[in-house]
């Protein structure tokens, strides 16, 4: 198949690029804004048609959650309008589309893991635009999958794991919120799940994917420091209201992964196992 991966310079896009070596049966087109501006409808349709694309994986998004509150137009363009362009272009040539979405489509007031059939209720610009993107993709492309994920990190780009390692080495003390609960997701594991879906054949619908297990950002940080061998920084728990942010964060955003596991027969590692794998690679590269 000819596979187009947008947002290829981001965390997930880079992992898709790395794992393409393990999936040499396909021809890949890795693009970021320099190669293909997905906000340009004409450019998108031309690229998809001219390159005979069979499958699109949209890893591009506006993910600056707080900045989005002041940049709703740009956020909406990237997270809602552009995926709609990709979906329409895919439908025109009979291609499939995988749209990566987020736990922020829920407001986080629940207390049990969110399933795909629960009603979304975003309470931030980021969450609302990502939900609108999901709806556009499912509306315009009959062979589309939406995969919601959460707390994404990798060896690439800027992310929470890298920041906590850096701060742990720079500071003697650090405060991290303990009353926001979710599950970290190693982008490499998500990329592997996406390749499984591509190789087995897209089954349209909404799916949830994160690593297994549950933790707070505080717990996550403690594990990051332990696995990275950082012992000189004292990490203290903070309440959310002690760490003010422009956009509200979900207090509870654990995703139920039953559907994607059953549909594609995948096993998902526990978050600490995957975190250890990521940190081992980071420490080699540092």
C-alpha positions as CSV (number, residue, x, y, z in Angstrom):
1,X,0.0,0.0,0.0
2,X,0.9,3.6,-0.4
3,X,0.8,5.1,3.1
4,X,0.7,8.9,3.8
5,X,1.8,9.9,7.3
6,X,1.2,13.5,8.2
7,X,2.8,15.4,11.1
8,X,5.9,13.1,10.5
9,X,8.2,15.3,12.6
10,X,6.2,15.0,15.7
11,X,6.5,12.3,18.4
12,X,4.1,9.8,16.9
13,X,5.1,10.6,13.3
14,X,8.7,9.9,14.1
15,X,7.8,6.6,15.8
16,X,5.8,5.7,12.6
17,X,8.9,6.5,10.5
18,X,11.2,4.4,12.8
19,X,8.8,1.4,12.7
20,X,8.4,1.6,8.9
21,X,11.6,-0.4,8.7
22,X,9.8,-3.3,10.3
23,X,6.9,-2.9,7.8
24,X,8.8,-2.7,4.4
25,X,5.8,-4.1,2.5
26,X,4.4,-0.6,2.1
27,X,5.5,2.6,0.3
28,X,5.6,5.6,2.7
29,X,5.1,9.3,2.2
30,X,6.2,11.0,5.4
31,X,5.2,14.7,5.3
32,X,5.1,17.7,7.7
33,X,4.0,21.2,6.8
34,X,7.0,21.8,4.5
35,X,6.1,18.9,2.3
36,X,2.3,19.0,2.6
37,X,0.2,21.7,4.2
38,X,-2.9,19.8,5.3
39,X,-4.8,23.1,5.9
40,X,-4.7,23.6,2.1
41,X,-7.6,21.6,0.7
42,X,-6.3,21.7,-3.0
43,X,-2.8,20.6,-2.0
44,X,-4.2,17.7,0.1
45,X,-6.5,16.4,-2.7
46,X,-3.7,16.7,-5.3
47,X,-1.2,14.9,-3.1
48,X,-3.5,12.0,-2.2
49,X,-4.6,11.5,-5.8
50,X,-1.3,12.0,-7.5
51,X,0.5,9.6,-5.2
52,X,-2.3,7.0,-5.3
53,X,-2.5,6.9,-1.5
54,X,-4.3,3.9,0.0
55,X,-4.1,4.8,3.7
56,X,-3.6,8.1,5.6
57,X,-2.4,8.3,9.2
58,X,-2.9,11.8,10.5
59,X,-0.4,12.5,13.3
60,X,-0.6,16.3,12.8
61,X,-2.4,18.4,15.4
62,X,-2.3,21.6,17.4
63,X,-1.5,20.3,20.8
64,X,-0.5,23.4,22.9
65,X,-3.5,23.0,25.2
66,X,-3.1,26.4,27.0
67,X,-2.2,28.4,24.0
68,X,-5.2,27.0,22.2
69,X,-7.5,29.0,24.5
70,X,-6.1,32.2,22.8
71,X,-5.7,30.7,19.3
72,X,-9.0,29.0,18.7
73,X,-9.0,29.8,14.9
74,X,-5.6,28.2,14.2
75,X,-6.4,25.3,16.6
76,X,-9.7,24.6,14.8
77,X,-8.0,24.8,11.4
78,X,-5.4,22.1,12.3
79,X,-7.6,19.9,14.5
80,X,-10.9,20.1,12.8
81,X,-10.9,21.5,9.3
82,X,-7.7,19.9,8.1
83,X,-8.7,16.3,9.1
84,X,-11.9,17.0,7.2
85,X,-9.9,17.8,4.1
86,X,-7.8,14.5,4.5
87,X,-11.0,12.5,5.0
88,X,-12.7,13.9,1.8
89,X,-9.5,13.3,-0.2
90,X,-9.3,9.8,1.1
91,X,-12.9,9.1,0.3
92,X,-12.4,10.3,-3.3
93,X,-9.7,7.7,-4.0
94,X,-11.1,4.9,-1.9
95,X,-8.4,5.2,0.8
96,X,-8.7,4.6,4.5
97,X,-7.8,7.2,7.2
98,X,-6.6,6.8,10.8
99,X,-7.2,10.0,12.8
100,X,-5.3,10.3,16.2
101,X,-7.4,12.0,18.8
102,X,-7.3,12.6,22.6
103,X,-8.7,12.0,26.0
104,X,-9.5,15.7,26.2
105,X,-12.8,15.0,24.3
106,X,-14.0,14.0,27.9
107,X,-14.2,16.5,30.7
108,X,-12.7,14.1,33.2
109,X,-15.5,14.1,35.8
110,X,-16.0,10.4,35.5
111,X,-14.6,7.7,37.9
112,X,-14.5,4.6,35.6
113,X,-12.5,4.1,32.4
114,X,-14.0,5.9,29.4
115,X,-15.4,3.6,26.7
116,X,-15.8,4.6,23.1
117,X,-19.6,4.7,23.4
118,X,-19.6,7.3,26.2
119,X,-20.8,10.8,25.2
120,X,-17.9,13.2,24.7
121,X,-18.0,16.5,26.7
122,X,-14.9,18.5,26.1
123,X,-14.3,21.6,28.3
124,X,-11.3,23.2,26.5
125,X,-10.7,24.6,23.0
126,X,-8.2,21.8,22.3
127,X,-10.8,19.2,23.3
128,X,-13.6,20.7,21.3
129,X,-11.6,21.1,18.2
130,X,-10.3,17.5,18.4
131,X,-13.8,16.2,18.8
132,X,-14.9,18.3,15.8
133,X,-12.0,16.7,13.9
134,X,-13.2,13.2,14.9
135,X,-16.7,14.0,13.7
136,X,-15.5,15.4,10.3
137,X,-13.3,12.3,9.7
138,X,-16.1,9.9,10.5
139,X,-18.6,11.9,8.4
140,X,-16.5,12.3,5.2
141,X,-14.5,9.0,5.1
142,X,-16.3,5.7,5.2
143,X,-13.1,3.8,5.9
144,X,-11.9,5.9,8.9
145,X,-10.7,5.0,12.3
146,X,-10.4,7.4,15.2
147,X,-7.8,6.4,17.9
148,X,-8.0,8.5,21.1
149,X,-4.9,8.4,23.2
150,X,-3.5,10.3,26.3
151,X,-0.3,11.5,28.0
152,X,1.9,10.8,25.0
153,X,5.7,10.7,25.3
154,X,8.6,9.3,23.3
155,X,12.3,9.8,22.7
156,X,11.4,12.5,20.1
157,X,10.4,16.1,20.6
158,X,9.4,17.8,23.8
159,X,7.3,15.9,26.3
160,X,6.7,15.3,30.0
161,X,9.2,12.5,30.4
162,X,12.1,14.6,29.0
163,X,11.0,17.7,31.0
164,X,10.9,15.8,34.3
165,X,14.4,14.2,33.7
166,X,15.8,17.7,32.9
167,X,14.2,19.3,35.9
168,X,15.1,16.4,38.1
169,X,18.8,17.0,37.3
170,X,18.5,20.8,37.6
171,X,16.5,21.2,40.8
172,X,16.6,20.0,44.4
173,X,12.8,20.1,44.7
174,X,9.8,19.8,42.3
175,X,6.0,20.0,42.8
176,X,3.7,17.8,40.5
177,X,-0.1,17.5,40.6
178,X,-1.4,14.3,42.2
179,X,-5.1,14.7,41.6
180,X,-5.2,14.3,37.9
181,X,-5.4,10.6,37.0
182,X,-4.8,8.9,33.7
183,X,-2.4,6.6,31.8
184,X,0.9,7.5,30.0
185,X,1.2,6.3,26.4
186,X,4.6,5.5,24.8
187,X,4.3,6.7,21.3
188,X,6.2,3.7,20.0
189,X,3.4,1.4,21.4
190,X,0.7,3.5,19.8
191,X,2.6,3.4,16.4
192,X,2.8,-0.4,16.7
193,X,-0.9,-0.6,17.2
194,X,-1.5,1.7,14.2
195,X,0.7,-0.6,12.0
196,X,-1.3,-3.6,13.2
197,X,-4.5,-1.9,12.1
198,X,-3.0,-1.0,8.7
199,X,-1.7,-4.5,8.2
200,X,-4.8,-6.4,9.3
201,X,-7.2,-4.0,7.6
202,X,-9.0,-0.9,8.9
203,X,-12.1,-1.6,10.9
204,X,-14.0,1.8,10.9
205,X,-15.0,3.4,14.2
206,X,-13.7,5.0,17.4
207,X,-11.0,3.2,19.5
208,X,-9.1,4.0,22.7
209,X,-5.4,3.4,23.1
210,X,-3.0,4.1,26.0
211,X,-0.7,1.8,27.9
212,X,-2.2,-0.4,30.7
213,X,-2.4,0.8,34.3
214,X,-3.3,4.0,36.0
215,X,-1.3,6.7,37.7
216,X,-1.2,10.4,38.6
217,X,1.3,12.9,37.2
218,X,3.0,12.8,40.6
219,X,3.3,9.0,40.4
220,X,4.5,9.2,36.8
221,X,7.2,11.7,37.8
222,X,8.4,9.5,40.7
223,X,8.7,6.6,38.3
224,X,10.6,8.7,35.7
225,X,13.1,9.8,38.3
226,X,13.5,6.3,39.7
227,X,14.1,4.7,36.3
228,X,16.4,7.5,35.2
229,X,18.5,7.2,38.4
230,X,17.7,10.6,39.7
231,X,17.9,10.7,43.5
232,X,18.8,14.3,44.3
233,X,15.4,15.9,43.6
234,X,12.5,15.8,46.1
235,X,9.2,15.5,44.3
236,X,6.1,16.7,46.2
237,X,2.4,16.3,45.4
238,X,0.4,19.4,44.4
239,X,-3.3,20.0,44.1
240,X,-4.4,21.1,40.6
241,X,-5.5,24.5,42.0
242,X,-1.9,25.0,43.2
243,X,-0.7,24.8,39.6
244,X,-3.0,27.1,37.7
245,X,-3.3,26.6,33.9
246,X,-5.4,28.5,31.3
247,X,-7.2,25.4,30.0
248,X,-8.9,22.9,32.4
249,X,-7.4,19.4,32.6
250,X,-9.4,16.3,33.0
251,X,-9.2,15.1,36.6
252,X,-9.8,11.5,35.5
253,X,-9.1,10.4,31.9
254,X,-8.4,6.7,32.0
255,X,-9.3,5.1,28.7
256,X,-10.8,1.6,28.3
257,X,-8.8,-0.3,25.7
258,X,-11.0,-3.4,25.4
259,X,-12.3,-2.6,21.9
260,X,-8.9,-2.2,20.2
261,X,-7.4,-5.2,22.0
262,X,-10.3,-7.5,20.9
263,X,-10.6,-6.1,17.4
264,X,-7.0,-6.4,16.4
265,X,-5.8,-9.0,18.9
266,X,-3.1,-6.8,20.4
267,X,-1.4,-6.9,23.8
268,X,-0.7,-3.6,25.4
269,X,2.3,-3.2,27.8
270,X,1.9,-1.7,31.3
271,X,3.0,2.0,31.4
272,X,6.0,1.4,33.7
273,X,7.4,-1.3,31.4
274,X,7.1,1.0,28.4
275,X,8.5,4.0,30.3
276,X,11.5,1.9,31.3
277,X,12.1,1.0,27.6
278,X,11.9,4.7,26.6
279,X,14.2,5.9,29.4
280,X,16.8,3.3,28.6
281,X,16.9,4.6,25.1
282,X,16.9,8.2,26.2
283,X,19.9,7.6,28.6
284,X,21.8,6.0,25.7
285,X,21.2,9.0,23.5
286,X,22.0,11.6,26.3
